[in-house]
Amino acid sequence: MALTCNIGAAGKAFRLKIGMASVFGGVILGILVTLGVLSSPIFWLPVAGSIFGGAFSIWEARAGWCVVRAMGFKTAI
């Protein structure tokens, strides 16, 4: 199955910005967990989710393909 471009330039830019912000937030949260500011090990789940989700959003921006749009939903951007 080939991925067909289904988002425009505005959608790509939006996904790239959101992805970078999510990865950055995940890194900051990871630093806080590592330093002991957030002491529970359960905080590693949001760290992993944020970094993985952000990386996926960056990949979507690079590929020009959106999984939500591929499922048939209309997105604003």
PDB file of N, H, CA, C and O in Angstrom:
ATOM      1  N   MET A   1       0.842  -1.174   0.000  1.00  0.00           N
ATOM      2  CA  MET A   1       0.000   0.000   0.000  1.00  0.00           C
ATOM      3  C   MET A   1       0.888   1.238   0.000  1.00  0.00           C
ATOM      4  O   MET A   1       1.663   1.457   0.931  1.00  0.00           O
ATOM      5  N   ALA A   2       0.770   2.035  -1.035  1.00  0.00           N
ATOM      6  H   ALA A   2       0.139   1.857  -1.791  1.00  0.00           H
ATOM      7  CA  ALA A   2       1.539   3.264  -1.126  1.00  0.00           C
ATOM      8  C   ALA A   2       0.808   4.390  -0.399  1.00  0.00           C
ATOM      9  O   ALA A   2      -0.420   4.470  -0.428  1.00  0.00           O
ATOM     10  N   LEU A   3       1.570   5.242   0.241  1.00  0.00           N
ATOM     11  H   LEU A   3       2.568   5.176   0.265  1.00  0.00           H
ATOM     12  CA  LEU A   3       0.986   6.384   0.934  1.00  0.00           C
ATOM     13  C   LEU A   3       0.847   7.527  -0.060  1.00  0.00           C
ATOM     14  O   LEU A   3       1.835   8.007  -0.615  1.00  0.00           O
ATOM     15  N   THR A   4      -0.373   7.950  -0.276  1.00  0.00           N
ATOM     16  H   THR A   4      -1.176   7.560   0.175  1.00  0.00           H
ATOM     17  CA  THR A   4      -0.649   9.039  -1.192  1.00  0.00           C
ATOM     18  C   THR A   4      -0.752  10.335  -0.401  1.00  0.00           C
ATOM     19  O   THR A   4      -1.387  10.374   0.653  1.00  0.00           O
ATOM     20  N   CYS A   5      -0.135  11.385  -0.901  1.00  0.00           N
ATOM     21  H   CYS A   5       0.382  11.354  -1.757  1.00  0.00           H
ATOM     22  CA  CYS A   5      -0.179  12.679  -0.224  1.00  0.00           C
ATOM     23  C   CYS A   5      -1.631  13.111  -0.065  1.00  0.00           C
ATOM     24  O   CYS A   5      -2.361  13.221  -1.050  1.00  0.00           O
ATOM     25  N   ASN A   6      -2.050  13.356   1.172  1.00  0.00           N
ATOM     26  H   ASN A   6      -1.457  13.267   1.973  1.00  0.00           H
ATOM     27  CA  ASN A   6      -3.433  13.766   1.397  1.00  0.00           C
ATOM     28  C   ASN A   6      -3.548  15.037   2.238  1.00  0.00           C
ATOM     29  O   ASN A   6      -4.634  15.360   2.720  1.00  0.00           O
ATOM     30  N   ILE A   7      -2.432  15.769   2.423  1.00  0.00           N
ATOM     31  H   ILE A   7      -1.550  15.507   2.031  1.00  0.00           H
ATOM     32  CA  ILE A   7      -2.474  17.058   3.113  1.00  0.00           C
ATOM     33  C   ILE A   7      -1.675  18.070   2.312  1.00  0.00           C
ATOM     34  O   ILE A   7      -0.748  17.721   1.581  1.00  0.00           O
ATOM     35  N   GLY A   8      -2.050  19.324   2.464  1.00  0.00           N
ATOM     36  H   GLY A   8      -2.803  19.608   3.058  1.00  0.00           H
ATOM     37  CA  GLY A   8      -1.372  20.394   1.749  1.00  0.00           C
ATOM     38  C   GLY A   8      -0.229  20.987   2.558  1.00  0.00           C
ATOM     39  O   GLY A   8       0.159  20.458   3.599  1.00  0.00           O
ATOM     40  N   ALA A   9       0.297  22.087   2.060  1.00  0.00           N
ATOM     41  H   ALA A   9      -0.018  22.517   1.214  1.00  0.00           H
ATOM     42  CA  ALA A   9       1.442  22.736   2.693  1.00  0.00           C
ATOM     43  C   ALA A   9       1.101  23.239   4.100  1.00  0.00           C
ATOM     44  O   ALA A   9       1.922  23.138   5.011  1.00  0.00           O
ATOM     45  N   ALA A  10      -0.101  23.777   4.274  1.00  0.00           N
ATOM     46  H   ALA A  10      -0.768  23.859   3.534  1.00  0.00           H
ATOM     47  CA  ALA A  10      -0.499  24.266   5.604  1.00  0.00           C
ATOM     48  C   ALA A  10      -0.599  23.122   6.605  1.00  0.00           C
ATOM     49  O   ALA A  10      -0.191  23.271   7.757  1.00  0.00           O
ATOM     50  N   GLY A  11      -1.128  22.000   6.184  1.00  0.00           N
ATOM     51  H   GLY A  11      -1.459  21.880   5.248  1.00  0.00           H
ATOM     52  CA  GLY A  11      -1.228  20.833   7.049  1.00  0.00           C
ATOM     53  C   GLY A  11       0.136  20.269   7.406  1.00  0.00           C
ATOM     54  O   GLY A  11       0.367  19.848   8.539  1.00  0.00           O
ATOM     55  N   LYS A  12       1.035  20.262   6.437  1.00  0.00           N
ATOM     56  H   LYS A  12       0.848  20.604   5.516  1.00  0.00           H
ATOM     57  CA  LYS A  12       2.390  19.786   6.698  1.00  0.00           C
ATOM     58  C   LYS A  12       3.090  20.676   7.724  1.00  0.00           C
ATOM     59  O   LYS A  12       3.725  20.182   8.656  1.00  0.00           O
ATOM     60  N   ALA A  13       2.968  21.996   7.545  1.00  0.00           N
ATOM     61  H   ALA A  13       2.453  22.398   6.788  1.00  0.00           H
ATOM     62  CA  ALA A  13       3.603  22.938   8.470  1.00  0.00           C
ATOM     63  C   ALA A  13       3.019  22.803   9.871  1.00  0.00           C
ATOM     64  O   ALA A  13       3.754  22.833  10.858  1.00  0.00           O
ATOM     65  N   PHE A  14       1.704  22.654   9.961  1.00  0.00           N
ATOM     66  H   PHE A  14       1.106  22.629   9.159  1.00  0.00           H
ATOM     67  CA  PHE A  14       1.046  22.511  11.259  1.00  0.00           C
ATOM     68  C   PHE A  14       1.504  21.236  11.958  1.00  0.00           C
ATOM     69  O   PHE A  14       1.818  21.261  13.149  1.00  0.00           O
ATOM     70  N   ARG A  15       1.545  20.134  11.237  1.00  0.00           N
ATOM     71  H   ARG A  15       1.290  20.114  10.270  1.00  0.00           H
ATOM     72  CA  ARG A  15       1.971  18.859  11.843  1.00  0.00           C
ATOM     73  C   ARG A  15       3.437  18.897  12.264  1.00  0.00           C
ATOM     74  O   ARG A  15       3.810  18.316  13.283  1.00  0.00           O
ATOM     75  N   LEU A  16       4.257  19.574  11.487  1.00  0.00           N
ATOM     76  H   LEU A  16       3.954  20.046  10.659  1.00  0.00           H
ATOM     77  CA  LEU A  16       5.664  19.704  11.847  1.00  0.00           C
ATOM     78  C   LEU A  16       5.822  20.506  13.138  1.00  0.00           C
ATOM     79  O   LEU A  16       6.584  20.116  14.024  1.00  0.00           O
ATOM     80  N   LYS A  17       5.105  21.625  13.246  1.00  0.00           N
ATOM     81  H   LYS A  17       4.486  21.942  12.527  1.00  0.00           H
ATOM     82  CA  LYS A  17       5.185  22.458  14.457  1.00  0.00           C
ATOM     83  C   LYS A  17       4.677  21.708  15.681  1.00  0.00           C
ATOM     84  O   LYS A  17       5.306  21.743  16.739  1.00  0.00           O
ATOM     85  N   ILE A  18       3.538  21.028  15.539  1.00  0.00           N
ATOM     86  H   ILE A  18       3.028  21.000  14.679  1.00  0.00           H
ATOM     87  CA  ILE A  18       2.977  20.269  16.652  1.00  0.00           C
ATOM     88  C   ILE A  18       3.927  19.130  17.047  1.00  0.00           C
ATOM     89  O   ILE A  18       4.130  18.876  18.234  1.00  0.00           O
ATOM     90  N   GLY A  19       4.498  18.459  16.073  1.00  0.00           N
ATOM     91  H   GLY A  19       4.333  18.665  15.109  1.00  0.00           H
ATOM     92  CA  GLY A  19       5.426  17.368  16.355  1.00  0.00           C
ATOM     93  C   GLY A  19       6.673  17.842  17.081  1.00  0.00           C
ATOM     94  O   GLY A  19       7.117  17.206  18.037  1.00  0.00           O
ATOM     95  N   MET A  20       7.241  18.954  16.632  1.00  0.00           N
ATOM     96  H   MET A  20       6.881  19.471  15.856  1.00  0.00           H
ATOM     97  CA  MET A  20       8.431  19.485  17.290  1.00  0.00           C
ATOM     98  C   MET A  20       8.118  19.915  18.713  1.00  0.00           C
ATOM     99  O   MET A  20       8.918  19.677  19.618  1.00  0.00           O
ATOM    100  N   ALA A  21       6.972  20.544  18.927  1.00  0.00           N
ATOM    101  H   ALA A  21       6.322  20.737  18.192  1.00  0.00           H
ATOM    102  CA  ALA A  21       6.580  20.970  20.267  1.00  0.00           C
ATOM    103  C   ALA A  21       6.364  19.760  21.175  1.00  0.00           C
ATOM    104  O   ALA A  21       6.730  19.795  22.350  1.00  0.00           O
ATOM    105  N   SER A  22       5.780  18.707  20.646  1.00  0.00           N
ATOM    106  H   SER A  22       5.483  18.680  19.691  1.00  0.00           H
ATOM    107  CA  SER A  22       5.532  17.501  21.433  1.00  0.00           C
ATOM    108  C   SER A  22       6.833  16.805  21.812  1.00  0.00           C
ATOM    109  O   SER A  22       6.991  16.383  22.958  1.00  0.00           O
ATOM    110  N   VAL A  23       7.754  16.679  20.884  1.00  0.00           N
ATOM    111  H   VAL A  23       7.625  17.021  19.953  1.00  0.00           H
ATOM    112  CA  VAL A  23       9.049  16.065  21.185  1.00  0.00           C
ATOM    113  C   VAL A  23       9.795  16.912  22.215  1.00  0.00           C
ATOM    114  O   VAL A  23      10.377  16.372  23.156  1.00  0.00           O
ATOM    115  N   PHE A  24       9.782  18.215  22.045  1.00  0.00           N
ATOM    116  H   PHE A  24       9.309  18.654  21.280  1.00  0.00           H
ATOM    117  CA  PHE A  24      10.448  19.117  22.987  1.00  0.00           C
ATOM    118  C   PHE A  24       9.829  18.988  24.382  1.00  0.00           C
ATOM    119  O   PHE A  24      10.546  18.917  25.380  1.00  0.00           O
ATOM    120  N   GLY A  25       8.508  18.958  24.442  1.00  0.00           N
ATOM    121  H   GLY A  25       7.925  19.016  23.631  1.00  0.00           H
ATOM    122  CA  GLY A  25       7.829  18.795  25.725  1.00  0.00           C
ATOM    123  C   GLY A  25       8.153  17.457  26.365  1.00  0.00           C
ATOM    124  O   GLY A  25       8.334  17.382  27.581  1.00  0.00           O
ATOM    125  N   GLY A  26       8.228  16.409  25.573  1.00  0.00           N
ATOM    126  H   GLY A  26       8.081  16.471  24.586  1.00  0.00           H
ATOM    127  CA  GLY A  26       8.595  15.095  26.087  1.00  0.00           C
ATOM    128  C   GLY A  26      10.007  15.058  26.632  1.00  0.00           C
ATOM    129  O   GLY A  26      10.266  14.418  27.652  1.00  0.00           O
ATOM    130  N   VAL A  27      10.923  15.739  25.960  1.00  0.00           N
ATOM    131  H   VAL A  27      10.713  16.258  25.131  1.00  0.00           H
ATOM    132  CA  VAL A  27      12.305  15.803  26.439  1.00  0.00           C
ATOM    133  C   VAL A  27      12.367  16.562  27.765  1.00  0.00           C
ATOM    134  O   VAL A  27      13.048  16.126  28.694  1.00  0.00           O
ATOM    135  N   ILE A  28      11.667  17.683  27.863  1.00  0.00           N
ATOM    136  H   ILE A  28      11.114  18.037  27.109  1.00  0.00           H
ATOM    137  CA  ILE A  28      11.635  18.454  29.108  1.00  0.00           C
ATOM    138  C   ILE A  28      11.033  17.612  30.231  1.00  0.00           C
ATOM    139  O   ILE A  28      11.572  17.582  31.338  1.00  0.00           O
ATOM    140  N   LEU A  29       9.929  16.932  29.959  1.00  0.00           N
ATOM    141  H   LEU A  29       9.491  16.956  29.061  1.00  0.00           H
ATOM    142  CA  LEU A  29       9.311  16.069  30.955  1.00  0.00           C
ATOM    143  C   LEU A  29      10.260  14.942  31.360  1.00  0.00           C
ATOM    144  O   LEU A  29      10.330  14.588  32.537  1.00  0.00           O
ATOM    145  N   GLY A  30      10.982  14.381  30.407  1.00  0.00           N
ATOM    146  H   GLY A  30      10.925  14.669  29.451  1.00  0.00           H
ATOM    147  CA  GLY A  30      11.967  13.348  30.702  1.00  0.00           C
ATOM    148  C   GLY A  30      13.083  13.853  31.601  1.00  0.00           C
ATOM    149  O   GLY A  30      13.542  13.140  32.494  1.00  0.00           O
ATOM    150  N   ILE A  31      13.516  15.079  31.364  1.00  0.00           N
ATOM    151  H   ILE A  31      13.143  15.658  30.639  1.00  0.00           H
ATOM    152  CA  ILE A  31      14.543  15.677  32.230  1.00  0.00           C
ATOM    153  C   ILE A  31      14.007  15.846  33.645  1.00  0.00           C
ATOM    154  O   ILE A  31      14.717  15.577  34.615  1.00  0.00           O
ATOM    155  N   LEU A  32      12.755  16.293  33.771  1.00  0.00           N
ATOM    156  H   LEU A  32      12.179  16.512  32.983  1.00  0.00           H
ATOM    157  CA  LEU A  32      12.162  16.463  35.098  1.00  0.00           C
ATOM    158  C   LEU A  32      12.040  15.125  35.835  1.00  0.00           C
ATOM    159  O   LEU A  32      12.252  15.062  37.046  1.00  0.00           O
ATOM    160  N   VAL A  33      11.706  14.077  35.119  1.00  0.00           N
ATOM    161  H   VAL A  33      11.534  14.129  34.135  1.00  0.00           H
ATOM    162  CA  VAL A  33      11.613  12.756  35.738  1.00  0.00           C
ATOM    163  C   VAL A  33      13.000  12.267  36.140  1.00  0.00           C
ATOM    164  O   VAL A  33      13.174  11.708  37.224  1.00  0.00           O
ATOM    165  N   THR A  34      13.981  12.473  35.275  1.00  0.00           N
ATOM    166  H   THR A  34      13.840  12.927  34.395  1.00  0.00           H
ATOM    167  CA  THR A  34      15.350  12.038  35.563  1.00  0.00           C
ATOM    168  C   THR A  34      15.930  12.766  36.766  1.00  0.00           C
ATOM    169  O   THR A  34      16.637  12.162  37.573  1.00  0.00           O
ATOM    170  N   LEU A  35      15.640  14.056  36.895  1.00  0.00           N
ATOM    171  H   LEU A  35      15.065  14.546  36.239  1.00  0.00           H
ATOM    172  CA  LEU A  35      16.163  14.839  38.014  1.00  0.00           C
ATOM    173  C   LEU A  35      15.420  14.576  39.316  1.00  0.00           C
ATOM    174  O   LEU A  35      15.858  15.020  40.377  1.00  0.00           O
ATOM    175  N   GLY A  36      14.317  13.871  39.251  1.00  0.00           N
ATOM    176  H   GLY A  36      13.961  13.510  38.389  1.00  0.00           H
ATOM    177  CA  GLY A  36      13.573  13.552  40.458  1.00  0.00           C
ATOM    178  C   GLY A  36      12.510  14.565  40.838  1.00  0.00           C
ATOM    179  O   GLY A  36      11.878  14.427  41.885  1.00  0.00           O
ATOM    180  N   VAL A  37      12.295  15.590  40.003  1.00  0.00           N
ATOM    181  H   VAL A  37      12.808  15.702  39.152  1.00  0.00           H
ATOM    182  CA  VAL A  37      11.240  16.560  40.275  1.00  0.00           C
ATOM    183  C   VAL A  37       9.887  15.859  40.229  1.00  0.00           C
ATOM    184  O   VAL A  37       9.015  16.127  41.056  1.00  0.00           O
ATOM    185  N   LEU A  38       9.717  14.982  39.284  1.00  0.00           N
ATOM    186  H   LEU A  38      10.425  14.764  38.613  1.00  0.00           H
ATOM    187  CA  LEU A  38       8.539  14.113  39.204  1.00  0.00           C
ATOM    188  C   LEU A  38       9.033  12.715  39.561  1.00  0.00           C
ATOM    189  O   LEU A  38       9.721  12.074  38.767  1.00  0.00           O
ATOM    190  N   SER A  39       8.688  12.254  40.731  1.00  0.00           N
ATOM    191  H   SER A  39       8.129  12.774  41.376  1.00  0.00           H
ATOM    192  CA  SER A  39       9.364  11.082  41.272  1.00  0.00           C
ATOM    193  C   SER A  39       8.753   9.733  40.901  1.00  0.00           C
ATOM    194  O   SER A  39       9.423   8.708  41.026  1.00  0.00           O
ATOM    195  N   SER A  40       7.534   9.707  40.462  1.00  0.00           N
ATOM    196  H   SER A  40       6.989  10.540  40.361  1.00  0.00           H
ATOM    197  CA  SER A  40       6.896   8.427  40.159  1.00  0.00           C
ATOM    198  C   SER A  40       7.369   7.874  38.817  1.00  0.00           C
ATOM    199  O   SER A  40       7.496   8.629  37.853  1.00  0.00           O
ATOM    200  N   PRO A  41       7.629   6.583  38.738  1.00  0.00           N
ATOM    201  CA  PRO A  41       8.038   5.989  37.462  1.00  0.00           C
ATOM    202  C   PRO A  41       6.919   6.003  36.418  1.00  0.00           C
ATOM    203  O   PRO A  41       7.183   5.813  35.231  1.00  0.00           O
ATOM    204  N   ILE A  42       5.683   6.225  36.844  1.00  0.00           N
ATOM    205  H   ILE A  42       5.468   6.380  37.808  1.00  0.00           H
ATOM    206  CA  ILE A  42       4.560   6.277  35.898  1.00  0.00           C
ATOM    207  C   ILE A  42       4.701   7.457  34.932  1.00  0.00           C
ATOM    208  O   ILE A  42       4.091   7.457  33.862  1.00  0.00           O
ATOM    209  N   PHE A  43       5.504   8.464  35.303  1.00  0.00           N
ATOM    210  H   PHE A  43       6.000   8.464  36.171  1.00  0.00           H
ATOM    211  CA  PHE A  43       5.687   9.621  34.425  1.00  0.00           C
ATOM    212  C   PHE A  43       6.487   9.284  33.165  1.00  0.00           C
ATOM    213  O   PHE A  43       6.538  10.092  32.237  1.00  0.00           O
ATOM    214  N   TRP A  44       7.108   8.112  33.116  1.00  0.00           N
ATOM    215  H   TRP A  44       7.066   7.455  33.869  1.00  0.00           H
ATOM    216  CA  TRP A  44       7.818   7.720  31.896  1.00  0.00           C
ATOM    217  C   TRP A  44       6.851   7.407  30.760  1.00  0.00           C
ATOM    218  O   TRP A  44       7.223   7.499  29.590  1.00  0.00           O
ATOM    219  N   LEU A  45       5.623   7.043  31.087  1.00  0.00           N
ATOM    220  H   LEU A  45       5.320   6.969  32.037  1.00  0.00           H
ATOM    221  CA  LEU A  45       4.632   6.774  30.027  1.00  0.00           C
ATOM    222  C   LEU A  45       4.295   8.032  29.220  1.00  0.00           C
ATOM    223  O   LEU A  45       4.312   7.973  27.991  1.00  0.00           O
ATOM    224  N   PRO A  46       3.988   9.174  29.864  1.00  0.00           N
ATOM    225  CA  PRO A  46       3.762  10.387  29.064  1.00  0.00           C
ATOM    226  C   PRO A  46       5.006  10.846  28.307  1.00  0.00           C
ATOM    227  O   PRO A  46       4.901  11.409  27.217  1.00  0.00           O
ATOM    228  N   VAL A  47       6.172  10.608  28.878  1.00  0.00           N
ATOM    229  H   VAL A  47       6.258  10.150  29.763  1.00  0.00           H
ATOM    230  CA  VAL A  47       7.413  10.965  28.177  1.00  0.00           C
ATOM    231  C   VAL A  47       7.504  10.181  26.871  1.00  0.00           C
ATOM    232  O   VAL A  47       7.715  10.755  25.802  1.00  0.00           O
ATOM    233  N   ALA A  48       7.344   8.878  26.972  1.00  0.00           N
ATOM    234  H   ALA A  48       7.172   8.412  27.840  1.00  0.00           H
ATOM    235  CA  ALA A  48       7.428   8.029  25.782  1.00  0.00           C
ATOM    236  C   ALA A  48       6.320   8.360  24.784  1.00  0.00           C
ATOM    237  O   ALA A  48       6.564   8.436  23.580  1.00  0.00           O
ATOM    238  N   GLY A  49       5.106   8.556  25.288  1.00  0.00           N
ATOM    239  H   GLY A  49       4.908   8.494  26.266  1.00  0.00           H
ATOM    240  CA  GLY A  49       3.986   8.877  24.404  1.00  0.00           C
ATOM    241  C   GLY A  49       4.170  10.194  23.679  1.00  0.00           C
ATOM    242  O   GLY A  49       3.875  10.305  22.489  1.00  0.00           O
ATOM    243  N   SER A  50       4.655  11.186  24.395  1.00  0.00           N
ATOM    244  H   SER A  50       4.895  11.096  25.362  1.00  0.00           H
ATOM    245  CA  SER A  50       4.868  12.501  23.790  1.00  0.00           C
ATOM    246  C   SER A  50       5.953  12.459  22.721  1.00  0.00           C
ATOM    247  O   SER A  50       5.793  13.025  21.639  1.00  0.00           O
ATOM    248  N   ILE A  51       7.042  11.795  23.025  1.00  0.00           N
ATOM    249  H   ILE A  51       7.173  11.335  23.904  1.00  0.00           H
ATOM    250  CA  ILE A  51       8.139  11.723  22.056  1.00  0.00           C
ATOM    251  C   ILE A  51       7.743  10.876  20.847  1.00  0.00           C
ATOM    252  O   ILE A  51       8.011  11.259  19.708  1.00  0.00           O
ATOM    253  N   PHE A  52       7.109   9.733  21.090  1.00  0.00           N
ATOM    254  H   PHE A  52       6.892   9.422  22.015  1.00  0.00           H
ATOM    255  CA  PHE A  52       6.677   8.877  19.982  1.00  0.00           C
ATOM    256  C   PHE A  52       5.618   9.583  19.127  1.00  0.00           C
ATOM    257  O   PHE A  52       5.705   9.578  17.899  1.00  0.00           O
ATOM    258  N   GLY A  53       4.624  10.187  19.778  1.00  0.00           N
ATOM    259  H   GLY A  53       4.553  10.190  20.775  1.00  0.00           H
ATOM    260  CA  GLY A  53       3.576  10.892  19.040  1.00  0.00           C
ATOM    261  C   GLY A  53       4.118  12.072  18.253  1.00  0.00           C
ATOM    262  O   GLY A  53       3.699  12.308  17.119  1.00  0.00           O
ATOM    263  N   GLY A  54       5.038  12.809  18.840  1.00  0.00           N
ATOM    264  H   GLY A  54       5.378  12.617  19.761  1.00  0.00           H
ATOM    265  CA  GLY A  54       5.652  13.932  18.137  1.00  0.00           C
ATOM    266  C   GLY A  54       6.474  13.486  16.947  1.00  0.00           C
ATOM    267  O   GLY A  54       6.444  14.107  15.885  1.00  0.00           O
ATOM    268  N   ALA A  55       7.214  12.392  17.138  1.00  0.00           N
ATOM    269  H   ALA A  55       7.238  11.887  18.001  1.00  0.00           H
ATOM    270  CA  ALA A  55       8.005  11.866  16.020  1.00  0.00           C
ATOM    271  C   ALA A  55       7.099  11.385  14.890  1.00  0.00           C
ATOM    272  O   ALA A  55       7.416  11.566  13.715  1.00  0.00           O
ATOM    273  N   PHE A  56       5.971  10.771  15.249  1.00  0.00           N
ATOM    274  H   PHE A  56       5.713  10.624  16.203  1.00  0.00           H
ATOM    275  CA  PHE A  56       5.026  10.339  14.226  1.00  0.00           C
ATOM    276  C   PHE A  56       4.430  11.535  13.487  1.00  0.00           C
ATOM    277  O   PHE A  56       4.245  11.481  12.272  1.00  0.00           O
ATOM    278  N   SER A  57       4.132  12.605  14.206  1.00  0.00           N
ATOM    279  H   SER A  57       4.283  12.648  15.193  1.00  0.00           H
ATOM    280  CA  SER A  57       3.598  13.810  13.572  1.00  0.00           C
ATOM    281  C   SER A  57       4.629  14.437  12.630  1.00  0.00           C
ATOM    282  O   SER A  57       4.278  14.913  11.550  1.00  0.00           O
ATOM    283  N   ILE A  58       5.881  14.435  13.033  1.00  0.00           N
ATOM    284  H   ILE A  58       6.167  14.048  13.910  1.00  0.00           H
ATOM    285  CA  ILE A  58       6.944  14.946  12.157  1.00  0.00           C
ATOM    286  C   ILE A  58       7.061  14.072  10.914  1.00  0.00           C
ATOM    287  O   ILE A  58       7.250  14.583   9.810  1.00  0.00           O
ATOM    288  N   TRP A  59       6.951  12.759  11.088  1.00  0.00           N
ATOM    289  H   TRP A  59       6.798  12.344  11.985  1.00  0.00           H
ATOM    290  CA  TRP A  59       6.996  11.855   9.941  1.00  0.00           C
ATOM    291  C   TRP A  59       5.820  12.122   9.005  1.00  0.00           C
ATOM    292  O   TRP A  59       5.990  12.121   7.786  1.00  0.00           O
ATOM    293  N   GLU A  60       4.611  12.355   9.569  1.00  0.00           N
ATOM    294  H   GLU A  60       4.473  12.356  10.559  1.00  0.00           H
ATOM    295  CA  GLU A  60       3.446  12.675   8.739  1.00  0.00           C
ATOM    296  C   GLU A  60       3.690  13.945   7.930  1.00  0.00           C
ATOM    297  O   GLU A  60       3.347  14.012   6.750  1.00  0.00           O
ATOM    298  N   ALA A  61       4.285  14.953   8.572  1.00  0.00           N
ATOM    299  H   ALA A  61       4.564  14.899   9.530  1.00  0.00           H
ATOM    300  CA  ALA A  61       4.578  16.204   7.866  1.00  0.00           C
ATOM    301  C   ALA A  61       5.561  15.967   6.734  1.00  0.00           C
ATOM    302  O   ALA A  61       5.400  16.515   5.643  1.00  0.00           O
ATOM    303  N   ARG A  62       6.554  15.171   6.980  1.00  0.00           N
ATOM    304  H   ARG A  62       6.685  14.725   7.866  1.00  0.00           H
ATOM    305  CA  ARG A  62       7.570  14.892   5.954  1.00  0.00           C
ATOM    306  C   ARG A  62       6.990  14.079   4.801  1.00  0.00           C
ATOM    307  O   ARG A  62       7.309  14.325   3.638  1.00  0.00           O
ATOM    308  N   ALA A  63       6.129  13.101   5.131  1.00  0.00           N
ATOM    309  H   ALA A  63       5.870  12.901   6.076  1.00  0.00           H
ATOM    310  CA  ALA A  63       5.552  12.239   4.103  1.00  0.00           C
ATOM    311  C   ALA A  63       4.379  12.905   3.378  1.00  0.00           C
ATOM    312  O   ALA A  63       4.017  12.504   2.271  1.00  0.00           O
ATOM    313  N   GLY A  64       3.787  13.927   4.011  1.00  0.00           N
ATOM    314  H   GLY A  64       4.081  14.253   4.909  1.00  0.00           H
ATOM    315  CA  GLY A  64       2.616  14.564   3.409  1.00  0.00           C
ATOM    316  C   GLY A  64       1.376  13.702   3.512  1.00  0.00           C
ATOM    317  O   GLY A  64       0.459  13.810   2.698  1.00  0.00           O
ATOM    318  N   TRP A  65       1.356  12.852   4.513  1.00  0.00           N
ATOM    319  H   TRP A  65       2.100  12.764   5.175  1.00  0.00           H
ATOM    320  CA  TRP A  65       0.263  11.898   4.671  1.00  0.00           C
ATOM    321  C   TRP A  65      -0.246  11.965   6.097  1.00  0.00           C
ATOM    322  O   TRP A  65       0.548  12.018   7.037  1.00  0.00           O
ATOM    323  N   CYS A  66      -1.555  11.962   6.271  1.00  0.00           N
ATOM    324  H   CYS A  66      -2.200  11.919   5.508  1.00  0.00           H
ATOM    325  CA  CYS A  66      -2.165  12.034   7.594  1.00  0.00           C
ATOM    326  C   CYS A  66      -3.021  10.792   7.818  1.00  0.00           C
ATOM    327  O   CYS A  66      -3.896  10.477   7.011  1.00  0.00           O
ATOM    328  N   VAL A  67      -2.762  10.086   8.924  1.00  0.00           N
ATOM    329  H   VAL A  67      -2.051  10.341   9.580  1.00  0.00           H
ATOM    330  CA  VAL A  67      -3.492   8.860   9.210  1.00  0.00           C
ATOM    331  C   VAL A  67      -4.976   9.139   9.456  1.00  0.00           C
ATOM    332  O   VAL A  67      -5.823   8.329   9.081  1.00  0.00           O
ATOM    333  N   VAL A  68      -5.298  10.264  10.075  1.00  0.00           N
ATOM    334  H   VAL A  68      -4.610  10.923  10.380  1.00  0.00           H
ATOM    335  CA  VAL A  68      -6.705  10.592  10.357  1.00  0.00           C
ATOM    336  C   VAL A  68      -7.448  10.845   9.050  1.00  0.00           C
ATOM    337  O   VAL A  68      -8.578  10.386   8.880  1.00  0.00           O
ATOM    338  N   ARG A  69      -6.828  11.564   8.136  1.00  0.00           N
ATOM    339  H   ARG A  69      -5.910  11.937   8.275  1.00  0.00           H
ATOM    340  CA  ARG A  69      -7.465  11.816   6.843  1.00  0.00           C
ATOM    341  C   ARG A  69      -7.562  10.537   6.021  1.00  0.00           C
ATOM    342  O   ARG A  69      -8.511  10.355   5.258  1.00  0.00           O
ATOM    343  N   ALA A  70      -6.588   9.657   6.175  1.00  0.00           N
ATOM    344  H   ALA A  70      -5.817   9.804   6.795  1.00  0.00           H
ATOM    345  CA  ALA A  70      -6.618   8.390   5.449  1.00  0.00           C
ATOM    346  C   ALA A  70      -7.773   7.512   5.919  1.00  0.00           C
ATOM    347  O   ALA A  70      -8.256   6.668   5.164  1.00  0.00           O
ATOM    348  N   MET A  71      -8.223   7.705   7.168  1.00  0.00           N
ATOM    349  H   MET A  71      -7.831   8.390   7.781  1.00  0.00           H
ATOM    350  CA  MET A  71      -9.364   6.943   7.677  1.00  0.00           C
ATOM    351  C   MET A  71     -10.701   7.544   7.248  1.00  0.00           C
ATOM    352  O   MET A  71     -11.757   6.985   7.545  1.00  0.00           O
ATOM    353  N   GLY A  72     -10.660   8.681   6.552  1.00  0.00           N
ATOM    354  H   GLY A  72      -9.802   9.135   6.310  1.00  0.00           H
ATOM    355  CA  GLY A  72     -11.883   9.259   6.018  1.00  0.00           C
ATOM    356  C   GLY A  72     -12.415  10.459   6.771  1.00  0.00           C
ATOM    357  O   GLY A  72     -13.433  11.026   6.375  1.00  0.00           O
ATOM    358  N   PHE A  73     -11.756  10.863   7.848  1.00  0.00           N
ATOM    359  H   PHE A  73     -10.929  10.402   8.170  1.00  0.00           H
ATOM    360  CA  PHE A  73     -12.182  12.036   8.594  1.00  0.00           C
ATOM    361  C   PHE A  73     -11.654  13.296   7.939  1.00  0.00           C
ATOM    362  O   PHE A  73     -10.538  13.304   7.419  1.00  0.00           O
ATOM    363  N   LYS A  74     -12.433  14.345   7.956  1.00  0.00           N
ATOM    364  H   LYS A  74     -13.339  14.338   8.378  1.00  0.00           H
ATOM    365  CA  LYS A  74     -11.991  15.639   7.431  1.00  0.00           C
ATOM    366  C   LYS A  74     -11.361  16.432   8.555  1.00  0.00           C
ATOM    367  O   LYS A  74     -11.943  16.545   9.634  1.00  0.00           O
ATOM    368  N   THR A  75     -10.181  16.983   8.322  1.00  0.00           N
ATOM    369  H   THR A  75      -9.708  16.891   7.445  1.00  0.00           H
ATOM    370  CA  THR A  75      -9.507  17.818   9.303  1.00  0.00           C
ATOM    371  C   THR A  75      -9.528  19.260   8.818  1.00  0.00           C
ATOM    372  O   THR A  75      -9.592  19.525   7.618  1.00  0.00           O
ATOM    373  N   ALA A  76      -9.475  20.179   9.761  1.00  0.00           N
ATOM    374  H   ALA A  76      -9.423  19.963  10.736  1.00  0.00           H
ATOM    375  CA  ALA A  76      -9.549  21.602   9.395  1.00  0.00           C
ATOM    376  C   ALA A  76      -8.307  22.044   8.619  1.00  0.00           C
ATOM    377  O   ALA A  76      -8.399  22.887   7.727  1.00  0.00           O
ATOM    378  N   ILE A  77      -7.168  21.486   8.950  1.00  0.00           N
ATOM    379  H   ILE A  77      -7.093  20.800   9.675  1.00  0.00           H
ATOM    380  CA  ILE A  77      -5.921  21.907   8.279  1.00  0.00           C
ATOM    381  C   ILE A  77      -5.355  20.717   7.533  1.00  0.00           C
ATOM    382  O   ILE A  77      -4.310  20.829   6.893  1.00  0.00           O
TER     383      ILE A  77
END
